[in-house]
Amino acid sequence: MGFPNYDYKERKKKIEEILDNTDKVNEVSTFPRDEDFTYTNGYKAWAGAIFVDLRDSTTLFSGSNDVDIAKVIRGFTSEIIEILRKDTDNKLKEIGIRGDCVYAVYSSPAQKDLCDIAYRASQINTYMKMLNKLLEERNLPTIKAGIGLATQKTLAVKAGRKSSGINNLVWIGESVAKAAKLSDLGNKDGIRPIVMSSLFHSNYIESEKKSNPEAVNWWTNKIDDKYGSYYHGDVVIGDFNDWINNGMEE
């Protein structure tokens, strides 16, 4: 049995083609449809990202039997995806799972788009309370998650190999990377579950406080040597949370 051979001399021509033919980055207000991305262009626009990261998954994965782990992970991922995928105005650009983290990226040209992402974070935060009640009833391990939010002007390029069927958008900028990092802070060491970047917070709160002046009191500022300034809170959806506390009766 021979090993697969990489024809480096032939592939050199393809690499040169990629390097020489990428010729355009379009700065736009909102990201276009997926089919508008090619292997020669890129788009730059405001993006908002949300990452939901399972806390202490190593302990969970090593301390329970396989069936229990499967139940918990499916309960965690399925409904978070359901909350993130709802999209009435074509703002959702990518949704997926990375290891024990569920994430989504949205076009966010307006402040109200960040309010929408923050609302989804609050729904997820409330859902986690429901999920843990259901896990407790079944003597399954309960879990926690950190929810990271960030926004920034972001470059998106289609990467992979043409005609191979292996391709995806690559997000270049702080929005996606920072949301992932902030999700790692949430729900541990005294930091509350939802953690948002300073830029996300300033734009979101400017819009949110117009309809709900109390929103400014939901968030606590913290400055970290590694992560800079960020805001954290434990915001829930009122009627959803009340229903959980009242026994989840239909």
TIGU-666498 format. One record per atom (N, C-alpha, C): residue in three letters; z, x, y. Coordinates in steps of 0.02 Angstrom, whole numbers, plus 50000, padded with zeros to 5 digits. Each point is the difference from the previous one (the first is absolute). Layout:
BEGIN
ALA	Z	X	Y
...
END
This chain:
BEGIN
MET	50000	50043	49940
MET	50000	49957	50060
MET	50000	50044	50062
GLY	49949	49992	50042
GLY	49996	50042	50060
GLY	50036	49968	50059
PHE	50020	50041	50046
PHE	50031	49974	50061
PHE	49946	49977	50049
PRO	50014	49947	50040
PRO	49951	49978	50050
PRO	49986	50055	50051
ASN	49938	50009	50016
ASN	49980	50054	50044
ASN	49986	49975	50071
TYR	50029	50032	50050
TYR	49987	49984	50070
TYR	49945	50046	50025
ASP	49943	49970	50017
ASP	49942	50039	50022
ASP	50009	50018	50073
TYR	50038	50053	50013
TYR	50018	50017	50069
TYR	49940	50019	50043
LYS	49949	50029	49970
LYS	49941	50019	50039
LYS	49963	49938	50025
GLU	49992	49951	49955
GLU	49966	49938	50019
GLU	50042	49960	50049
ARG	50065	49997	49988
ARG	50045	49960	50043
ARG	50006	50030	50069
LYS	49987	50064	50009
LYS	50002	50032	50066
LYS	49952	49963	50047
LYS	49942	49980	49975
LYS	49951	49964	50041
LYS	50029	49933	50023
LYS	50036	49966	49956
LYS	50029	49936	50016
LYS	50054	50007	50053
ILE	50040	50053	49994
ILE	50053	50012	50049
ILE	49969	50012	50069
GLU	49948	50040	50002
GLU	49966	50013	50063
GLU	49971	49936	50030
GLU	49975	49956	49957
GLU	49973	49935	50023
GLU	50055	49958	50031
ILE	50058	49999	49968
ILE	50057	49963	50027
ILE	50021	50028	50067
LEU	50007	50065	50004
LEU	50024	50032	50061
LEU	49950	49993	50058
ASP	49936	50001	49984
ASP	49950	49998	50052
ASP	49980	49929	50021
ASN	50012	49951	49957
ASN	49977	49931	50014
ASN	50053	49955	50030
THR	50063	50019	49997
THR	50052	49960	50032
THR	49993	50012	50075
ASP	49975	49949	50035
ASP	49978	50012	50069
ASP	50028	49951	50052
LYS	50042	49953	49980
LYS	50019	49949	50048
LYS	50069	49972	49986
VAL	50042	49998	50052
VAL	50063	49963	49998
VAL	49996	49947	50054
ASN	50005	49938	49980
ASN	49996	49944	50047
ASN	50070	49978	50020
GLU	50015	50002	50065
GLU	50064	49975	50024
GLU	49992	49926	50015
VAL	50038	49958	49965
VAL	49991	49928	50004
VAL	50067	49966	50011
SER	49998	49936	50019
SER	50063	49964	50012
SER	50033	49979	49934
THR	49960	49984	49951
THR	50026	49981	49935
THR	49955	50028	49945
PHE	50028	50017	49944
PHE	49960	50030	49946
PHE	49950	49949	49973
PRO	49939	50023	49984
PRO	49948	49954	49975
PRO	50010	49983	49927
ARG	49952	49964	49973
ARG	50000	49983	49929
ARG	49991	50063	49958
ASP	50023	49997	49938
ASP	49995	50059	49957
ASP	49928	50024	49992
GLU	49953	49952	49998
GLU	49931	50019	49988
GLU	49969	50038	50059
ASP	50033	49997	50058
ASP	49975	50037	50058
ASP	50018	50075	49998
PHE	50047	50017	49956
PHE	50018	50071	49992
PHE	49948	50033	49954
THR	49976	50058	50021
THR	49953	50038	49960
THR	50028	50070	49989
TYR	49963	50040	49964
TYR	50022	50070	49989
TYR	49980	50046	50057
THR	49973	49971	50054
THR	49981	50042	50057
THR	50035	49980	50064
ASN	50040	49947	49998
ASN	50033	49979	50062
ASN	50076	49994	49990
GLY	50033	49981	50053
GLY	50072	49986	49998
GLY	50016	49954	50058
TYR	50057	49966	49996
TYR	50021	49955	50053
TYR	50071	50016	50021
LYS	50012	49996	50065
LYS	50066	50013	50027
LYS	50023	49939	50039
ALA	50059	49974	49982
ALA	50027	49940	50033
ALA	50075	49999	49988
TRP	50034	49952	50033
TRP	50072	49992	49989
TRP	50013	49971	49931
ALA	50044	50032	49963
ALA	50019	49976	49934
ALA	50076	49992	49997
GLY	50022	49949	49964
GLY	50070	49990	49987
GLY	50011	50003	49925
ALA	50051	50037	49978
ALA	50011	50009	49929
ALA	50071	49978	49981
ILE	50006	49974	49939
ILE	50065	49982	49972
ILE	50006	50029	49930
PHE	50054	50034	49987
PHE	50014	50028	49934
PHE	50067	49972	49976
VAL	50002	49977	49937
VAL	50062	49975	49970
VAL	50016	50044	49940
ASP	50053	50039	50008
ASP	50015	50054	49952
ASP	50064	49983	49962
LEU	49995	49999	49934
LEU	50057	49985	49957
LEU	50051	50057	50004
ARG	50063	49982	50011
ARG	50054	50050	50005
ARG	50022	50021	49931
ASP	50013	50065	49993
ASP	50032	50029	49940
ASP	49964	49978	49936
SER	49934	50003	50001
SER	49962	49978	49941
SER	50011	50045	49940
THR	50016	50063	50012
THR	50012	50046	49943
THR	50056	49975	49956
THR	50055	49977	50032
THR	50057	49974	49962
THR	49980	49936	49963
LEU	49963	49957	50034
LEU	49978	49937	49969
LEU	49957	50015	49938
PHE	49952	50045	50008
PHE	49954	50013	49945
PHE	50033	50034	49941
SER	50052	50037	50013
SER	50033	50037	49945
SER	50058	49963	49969
GLY	50025	49948	50034
GLY	50061	49968	49976
GLY	49991	49932	49968
SER	49939	49975	49995
SER	49989	49934	49972
SER	49947	50004	49945
ASN	49999	49947	49958
ASN	49948	50001	49949
ASN	49932	49981	50030
ASP	49947	50014	49964
ASP	49933	49993	50027
ASP	49983	49929	50021
VAL	50023	49951	49962
VAL	49985	49931	50016
VAL	50033	49980	50065
ASP	50064	50020	50009
ASP	50036	49985	50062
ASP	49965	50032	50060
ILE	49979	50062	49992
ILE	49966	50035	50055
ILE	49936	49964	50018
ALA	49961	49979	49949
ALA	49937	49965	50013
ALA	50013	49936	50039
LYS	50052	49963	49981
LYS	50016	49937	50034
LYS	50018	50013	50073
VAL	50042	50050	50013
VAL	50022	50014	50068
VAL	49942	50023	50043
ILE	49959	50046	49975
ILE	49944	50026	50039
ILE	49949	49946	50015
ARG	49987	49957	49951
ARG	49953	49945	50013
ARG	50027	49951	50050
GLY	50064	49986	49996
GLY	50031	49955	50049
GLY	49998	50030	50070
PHE	50009	50065	50004
PHE	49999	50036	50064
PHE	49930	50001	50030
THR	49950	50017	49960
THR	49933	50011	50028
THR	49961	49935	50011
SER	50006	49952	49955
SER	49955	49942	50003
SER	50009	49959	50064
GLU	50062	49986	50019
GLU	50010	49957	50058
GLU	49994	50038	50066
ILE	50013	50065	49999
ILE	49988	50040	50061
ILE	49925	50003	50014
ILE	49961	50008	49948
ILE	49927	49998	50008
ILE	49979	49932	50026
GLU	50030	49947	49974
GLU	49984	49932	50023
GLU	50013	49992	50075
ILE	50057	50027	50023
ILE	50017	49996	50071
ILE	49952	50042	50042
LEU	49982	50059	49977
LEU	49958	50045	50039
LEU	49927	49979	50001
ARG	49977	49965	49948
ARG	49928	49986	49994
ARG	49978	49939	50040
LYS	50046	49957	50022
LYS	49982	49942	50039
LYS	49966	50024	50065
ASP	49938	49978	50011
ASP	49961	50028	50055
ASP	49952	49947	50026
THR	50017	49969	50056
THR	49959	49946	50026
THR	49947	50024	50050
ASP	50007	50062	50025
ASP	49952	50022	50052
ASP	49970	50069	49985
ASN	49995	50016	49936
ASN	49964	50060	49977
ASN	50029	50065	50028
LYS	50065	50003	50008
LYS	50032	50061	50025
LYS	50020	50047	49943
LEU	50009	49974	49940
LEU	50021	50042	49944
LEU	49943	50047	49980
LYS	50014	50065	50000
LYS	49948	50049	49983
LYS	50012	50032	49932
GLU	50062	50005	49979
GLU	50014	50030	49935
GLU	50068	49977	49976
ILE	50006	49989	49936
ILE	50064	49983	49969
ILE	50002	50033	49932
GLY	50058	50025	49981
GLY	50003	50035	49936
GLY	50070	50019	49980
ILE	50004	50037	49945
ILE	50063	50024	49972
ILE	49993	50075	49991
ARG	50049	50036	50026
ARG	50004	50073	49988
ARG	50066	50014	49965
GLY	49997	50013	49937
GLY	50062	50012	49962
GLY	50045	49939	50003
ASP	50059	50008	50030
ASP	50047	49944	50005
ASP	50000	49971	50071
CYS	49944	50006	50035
CYS	49994	49977	50069
CYS	49940	49953	50007
VAL	50010	49943	50033
VAL	49946	49954	50016
VAL	49984	50008	50075
TYR	49936	50001	50017
TYR	49983	50012	50070
TYR	49940	49959	50021
ALA	49992	49993	50066
ALA	49941	49968	50028
ALA	49985	50030	50068
VAL	49936	50000	50018
VAL	49977	50025	50065
VAL	49959	49945	50033
TYR	50014	49987	50064
TYR	49967	49947	50036
TYR	49969	50027	50065
SER	49945	49970	50022
SER	49978	50010	50068
SER	50052	49969	50047
SER	50018	50036	50053
SER	50051	49973	50045
SER	49981	50012	50073
PRO	49945	49969	50023
PRO	49977	50012	50069
PRO	50045	49969	50053
ALA	50042	49951	49981
ALA	50043	49966	50048
ALA	50073	50003	49979
GLN	50045	49993	50048
GLN	50072	50002	49985
GLN	50020	49945	49951
LYS	49967	49942	50005
LYS	50018	49945	49955
LYS	49986	50018	49926
ASP	49953	50047	49989
ASP	49986	50022	49932
ASP	50060	50037	49971
LEU	50036	50037	50043
LEU	50060	50034	49978
LEU	50056	49950	49986
CYS	50003	49946	50039
CYS	50048	49947	49986
CYS	49988	49970	49932
ASP	49936	49992	49982
ASP	49982	49974	49934
ASP	50024	50047	49944
ILE	49991	50065	50010
ILE	50021	50049	49949
ILE	50077	50000	49995
ALA	50034	49997	50057
ALA	50072	49998	50000
ALA	50026	49937	49966
TYR	49966	49944	50009
TYR	50020	49938	49967
TYR	49993	50007	49924
ARG	49946	50032	49978
ARG	49992	50012	49928
ARG	50058	50043	49974
ALA	50020	50050	50039
ALA	50056	50042	49980
ALA	50064	49959	49992
SER	50011	49952	50045
SER	50059	49957	49996
SER	49995	49954	49939
GLN	49940	49976	49985
GLN	49991	49959	49940
GLN	50016	50040	49937
ILE	49976	50062	49998
ILE	50013	50043	49942
ILE	50075	50014	49994
ASN	50031	50015	50057
ASN	50072	50014	50000
ASN	50040	49940	49973
THR	49979	49940	50018
THR	50032	49939	49975
THR	49984	49989	49926
TYR	49937	50013	49982
TYR	49981	49992	49930
TYR	50042	50044	49954
MET	50016	50061	50023
MET	50040	50045	49959
MET	50068	49969	49983
LYS	50027	49960	50045
LYS	50063	49966	49987
LYS	49991	49947	49945
MET	49944	49964	50004
MET	49985	49951	49948
MET	49989	50034	49932
LEU	49962	50053	50000
LEU	49986	50035	49938
LEU	50064	50025	49967
ASN	50045	50028	50040
ASN	50062	50026	49971
ASN	50044	49944	49971
LYS	49999	49941	50031
LYS	50037	49943	49971
LYS	49971	49982	49932
LEU	49934	49999	49996
LEU	49967	49984	49937
LEU	50011	50054	49947
LEU	50002	50062	50022
LEU	50015	50055	49953
LEU	50071	49995	49973
GLU	50047	49985	50045
GLU	50070	49994	49980
GLU	50008	49944	49948
GLU	49966	49944	50011
GLU	50005	49944	49953
GLU	49976	50019	49930
ARG	49958	50050	49996
ARG	49972	50021	49935
ARG	50029	50066	49976
ASN	50055	50021	50032
ASN	50033	50063	49982
ASN	49953	50060	50002
LEU	49954	49999	50048
LEU	49953	50055	50010
LEU	50024	50042	50059
PRO	49980	50064	50003
PRO	50022	50043	50056
PRO	49976	49973	50067
THR	50044	50000	50050
THR	49980	49982	50068
THR	49972	50062	50035
ILE	49960	49988	50052
ILE	49965	50055	50033
ILE	50004	49993	50076
LYS	49985	50056	50034
LYS	49995	50001	50073
LYS	49933	50032	50018
ALA	49979	49986	50062
ALA	49937	50030	50024
ALA	50007	50018	50073
GLY	49964	50052	50020
GLY	49992	50016	50070
GLY	49931	49978	50023
ILE	49996	49971	50061
ILE	49938	49973	50025
ILE	49982	50038	50064
GLY	49947	50038	49999
GLY	49980	50041	50057
GLY	49940	49971	50036
LEU	50003	50000	50067
LEU	49946	49973	50042
LEU	49980	50052	50052
ALA	49936	50008	50010
ALA	49976	50047	50052
ALA	49931	49979	50024
THR	49983	50021	50060
THR	49934	49986	50028
THR	49976	50061	50039
GLN	49935	50007	50005
GLN	49969	50054	50037
GLN	49925	49991	49997
LYS	49964	50029	50048
LYS	49927	50003	49993
LYS	49985	50045	49941
THR	49958	49975	49955
THR	49992	50032	49935
THR	49926	50006	49982
LEU	49982	50057	49974
LEU	49931	50011	49976
LEU	49997	49980	49926
ALA	49950	49959	49984
ALA	49988	49980	49930
ALA	49931	50024	49979
VAL	49997	50035	49944
VAL	49936	50023	49974
VAL	49995	49981	49926
LYS	49940	49987	49979
LYS	49988	49986	49929
LYS	49994	50066	49963
ALA	50041	50007	49950
ALA	50001	50063	49963
ALA	49992	49986	49925
GLY	49979	50051	49965
GLY	49987	49993	49929
GLY	49932	50031	49985
ARG	49966	49972	49952
ARG	49933	50025	49984
ARG	49951	49942	49997
LYS	49947	50006	50037
LYS	49949	49948	50003
LYS	49972	49986	49931
SER	49991	49936	49984
SER	49972	49976	49937
SER	50045	50011	49939
SER	50060	50028	50011
SER	50045	50012	49943
SER	50045	49940	49987
GLY	50006	49955	50050
GLY	50046	49945	49994
GLY	50072	50020	50017
ILE	50010	50063	50015
ILE	50066	50026	50017
ILE	50000	50014	50075
ASN	50028	49955	50039
ASN	50003	50010	50072
ASN	50055	49957	50029
ASN	50021	50018	50058
ASN	50052	49962	50035
ASN	49999	50021	50073
LEU	50034	49961	50042
LEU	50009	50020	50069
LEU	50059	50049	50004
VAL	49991	50052	50038
VAL	50054	50047	50013
VAL	50022	49990	50072
TRP	50065	49991	50009
TRP	50029	49985	50066
TRP	50029	50064	50029
ILE	49972	50022	50056
ILE	50018	50064	50030
ILE	50035	49987	50066
GLY	50064	50013	50002
GLY	50039	49986	50059
GLY	50071	49982	49981
GLU	50041	49987	50052
GLU	50071	49991	49988
GLU	50019	49933	49971
SER	49959	49948	50008
SER	50021	49933	49982
SER	50019	49995	49926
VAL	49956	50021	49956
VAL	50013	49994	49928
VAL	50051	50050	49977
ALA	49992	50063	50021
ALA	50046	50052	49978
ALA	50072	49986	50024
LYS	50007	49978	50062
LYS	50067	49988	50027
LYS	50033	49939	49969
ALA	49961	49947	49988
ALA	50028	49941	49966
ALA	50028	50019	49932
ALA	49963	50043	49964
ALA	50023	50022	49934
ALA	50065	50040	50005
LYS	50003	50044	50050
LYS	50061	50040	50009
LYS	50060	49958	50020
LEU	49988	49951	50045
LEU	50055	49958	50024
LEU	50026	49954	49945
SER	49956	49979	49954
SER	50022	49958	49945
SER	50051	50037	49956
ASP	49995	50066	50000
ASP	50047	50039	49960
ASP	50070	50002	50031
LEU	50005	49982	50064
LEU	50065	50000	50034
LEU	50038	49934	49990
GLY	49963	49946	49991
GLY	50030	49933	50000
GLY	50047	49988	49942
ASN	50054	49964	50014
ASN	50047	49977	49949
ASN	50038	50057	49966
LYS	50014	50053	50038
LYS	50044	50052	49973
LYS	50031	50039	50058
ASP	50057	50030	49987
ASP	50035	50041	50049
ASP	50013	49963	50066
GLY	50017	49936	49994
GLY	50017	49961	50059
GLY	49941	49973	50039
ILE	49939	50015	49979
ILE	49940	49974	50034
ILE	49982	49933	49967
ARG	49987	49950	50042
ARG	49984	49934	49974
ARG	49929	49998	49971
PRO	49983	49945	49965
PRO	49939	50001	49959
PRO	49935	50011	50037
ILE	49991	49968	50059
ILE	49936	50005	50035
ILE	50004	50055	50052
VAL	49953	50047	49997
VAL	50000	50057	50045
VAL	49931	50004	50033
MET	49998	50000	50067
MET	49936	50002	50035
MET	49997	50059	50048
SER	49942	50028	50007
SER	49990	50055	50047
SER	50013	49977	50071
SER	50015	50046	50044
SER	50013	49984	50070
SER	49940	49967	50033
LEU	49940	50023	49985
LEU	49940	49971	50029
LEU	49989	49929	49974
PHE	50011	49990	49936
PHE	49994	49932	49972
PHE	50050	49954	50034
HIS	50063	50023	50006
HIS	50052	49959	50029
HIS	49985	49981	50072
SER	49979	50048	50041
SER	49990	49986	50071
SER	49945	49948	50011
ASN	49947	50003	49961
ASN	49946	49951	50007
ASN	50018	49933	49969
TYR	50031	50002	49942
TYR	50021	49938	49966
TYR	50051	49961	50042
ILE	50051	50035	50025
ILE	50055	49966	50034
ILE	49977	49971	50066
GLU	49951	50032	50033
GLU	49974	49974	50063
GLU	49969	49931	49991
SER	49968	49991	49943
SER	49970	49935	49985
SER	50051	49951	49971
GLU	50042	50024	49955
GLU	50047	49956	49964
GLU	50052	49969	50047
LYS	50023	50039	50048
LYS	50055	49975	50043
LYS	49977	49944	50047
LYS	49934	49992	50008
LYS	49975	49945	50042
LYS	50016	49933	49969
SER	49998	49996	49933
SER	50015	49938	49966
SER	50072	49998	49974
ASN	50029	50060	49990
ASN	50068	50004	49974
ASN	50037	50057	50034
PRO	50033	49987	50057
PRO	50034	50054	50037
PRO	50053	50036	49958
GLU	50028	49967	49949
GLU	50052	50030	49959
GLU	49973	50057	49956
ALA	49934	50004	49995
ALA	49970	50050	49955
ALA	50021	50071	50017
VAL	50014	50012	50064
VAL	50019	50068	50020
VAL	50066	50022	49967
ASN	50041	49951	49980
ASN	50064	50015	49970
ASN	49996	50010	49924
TRP	49942	49989	49972
TRP	49992	50007	49927
TRP	49996	50073	49977
TRP	49984	50045	50047
TRP	49982	50067	49981
TRP	50046	50052	50031
THR	50015	50052	49961
THR	50042	50055	50023
THR	49959	50064	50002
ASN	50005	50035	50056
ASN	49962	50062	50008
ASN	50039	50058	49969
LYS	49963	50045	49969
LYS	50029	50061	49972
LYS	49951	50057	50012
ILE	50027	50058	50015
ILE	49958	50059	50010
ILE	50017	50050	49945
ASP	49948	50022	49966
ASP	50008	50044	49943
ASP	49961	50064	50012
ASP	50028	50058	49981
ASP	49966	50064	50010
ASP	49932	50002	49965
LYS	49996	49967	49943
LYS	49940	50003	49959
LYS	49950	49945	50019
TYR	50026	49940	50013
TYR	49956	49942	50009
TYR	49993	49978	50072
GLY	50037	50031	50045
GLY	49997	49980	50070
GLY	50037	49935	50012
SER	49978	49963	50051
SER	50033	49937	50018
SER	49970	49943	49959
TYR	50044	49958	49971
TYR	49978	49941	49964
TYR	50051	49945	50007
TYR	49982	49940	49978
TYR	50043	49941	50005
TYR	50009	49970	49930
HIS	50061	49977	49987
HIS	50011	49969	49934
HIS	50039	49935	50007
GLY	49989	49954	49953
GLY	50032	49935	50003
GLY	49999	49966	49931
ASP	50037	49944	49996
ASP	50005	49962	49938
ASP	49982	49927	50016
VAL	49938	49990	50022
VAL	49978	49934	50023
VAL	49975	49959	49940
VAL	50022	49937	49998
VAL	49979	49955	49946
VAL	49969	49937	50030
ILE	49965	49961	49959
ILE	49972	49936	50020
ILE	50054	49947	49989
GLY	50021	49966	50054
GLY	50059	49957	49999
GLY	49999	49946	49946
ASP	49948	49958	49998
ASP	50001	49945	49951
ASP	49993	50025	49929
PHE	49962	50053	49990
PHE	49993	50032	49935
PHE	50068	50028	49977
ASN	50033	50034	50044
ASN	50065	50030	49984
ASN	50053	49946	49985
ASP	49998	49946	50039
ASP	50048	49944	49989
ASP	49988	49969	49931
TRP	49937	49991	49982
TRP	49983	49972	49935
TRP	50027	50043	49943
ILE	49994	50066	50008
ILE	50027	50045	49949
ILE	50075	49993	49995
ASN	50034	50000	50058
ASN	50073	49996	50001
ASN	50026	49933	49974
ASN	49958	49948	50005
ASN	50021	49933	49978
ASN	49981	49984	49928
GLY	49982	50052	49962
GLY	49989	49991	49929
GLY	49928	49994	49978
MET	49953	50004	50047
MET	49928	49999	49983
MET	49980	49938	49961
GLU	50029	49944	50018
GLU	49982	49937	49968
GLU	49935	49973	50031
GLU	49956	49972	49959
GLU	49937	49974	50026
GLU	50012	49936	50039
END
